[in-house]
């Protein structure tokens, strides 16, 4: 498939989370195994993270039907180099669940603030940019 795949975050094939969450992959999905990991473990983690944010009150329960989320998701394509049966699906699920809940909490609290961003602009290091500066990519 060309382009960036878009799917709704679901708990299962017929159970969509609320707020409706549109996952957009940052990687063009070309491999069935990659698709299964992204649309399985990662998608499940994101779906649970959205519901965790509602449960925690970061997204008001009464607004769950009115809001929508667009979630840009990155799954490193190098995951395909991990032999079948050796991917830590429980860990991958948990990382995506926790990251989703955390980013929603920050978004709903308007974090980071513009003042924080302006104050810290030159001290926050972008991981992949730094790899490039260090000659590692």
N, C-alpha and C positions, 0 to 999 in steps of 0.2 A: 504494500500500500504506500502511495506517495502522500506526503504531507503529515501532519500531526494528528493522530487519532484522537477523537473526542468521544467520550462515553460518560454516562451518568454513574456516579458512585452508588453501588448497590450492596445490600447484605447478601442477596441471592438473586437469581435471574428475574424474579418478579417482586422484589422488595427493595424499592428505591428509598434512600434516606431523605430526611427533611432536615433542614432546607435542601431543596434539590441542588445537587452538587455535580457540576460538569467538570470532569477530569480531562485535561488536555496534555497529552504526552509531549515532552520536549524533544523526543527522539522519533524519527520516522520508523514505525513498526514494520519490520520486514520478515521476522522470523516467528514461527508458530510457538516455539518454546518461550521466547521473549514475551510474546503476547500472553501466553498462559500465566507467566509470572506477574506481569504488569496487571492483567485483568483478573488475576486471582488474588494472590497474596497482597500485593500493593493496594489494589482497589479495595479489598476487604479492610485493610488497615486504615485507609482514608475514610471509608464509610463509618467505621467504628469511632474514629477520631471526631468526625462531625457530630455524631450522637453524644460522645463524651462532652463536647463543648456545649451542647444543649443541656445535658444533665447537670453540668457544672454551673449553668446559668450565664455562661458567656454569650450564648445566643438565647435570647428570651424565648421560652417555649411557645408563647402566644404568637411569636413572629415566624415560627418554623415553616408555616405554609406561605408566607408572604416574601421571604428572603430567598435569594439564590446565591450560590457560590461558584466561582470559576476557579478551578484549582490546577495550576500548572505543575505537572509531576515529572520528576526526573528519575529514571531508573537507568543506571550506568549499563550501556550495552556490553561491557566486559563481563557482566554476570553470566553471559553465555559461555565464558571460558571455564566456569566452575562446573565440574562434572555433575551429571544428573545424580540426584540423591544426596548431594553434598551441600546444597544451598540451605542456609538456616532460615527456613520459611517463618518459623516462630519469631525469630529476631527481626527479620525484614518486616513482618506484620507489625510488631511492637514499635519499631522505629517510625514507621509511617503513621501509626495510630497516635503516638505521642507528638510527633511533629505537627500533625494536622490539628490536634487540640491546642497545641501551643501557639501556632500561627493564627488560629481563629481568635484565641484569647487576646493576643496582641492587637490584632486588627480591630476587634470590637472595643478595645481601650484606646484606639488611635495611637498605638505604639509602633515604632518609635515616633516621638513627636518631631515636628520640623525643627524645633530648637535643638534637640539632641542630635538630629542628623547634621545640622549645620555645624554644631560644636565638634562632632566626631568624624566628619567626612574624611579627613586626612589620616585618621588613625585606624579605620576599619579596613582590613585587608581582604580583598576578593581572592578566594582560594585559587581558582584556576588562572587568574591574572598573575598571581604571585608565582605559580608554577612556570608560567611563560617567562616571567622576568628571571627566574632562576635557571632557565634553560632546560627545564624538565618536560616540556611539551613542544 
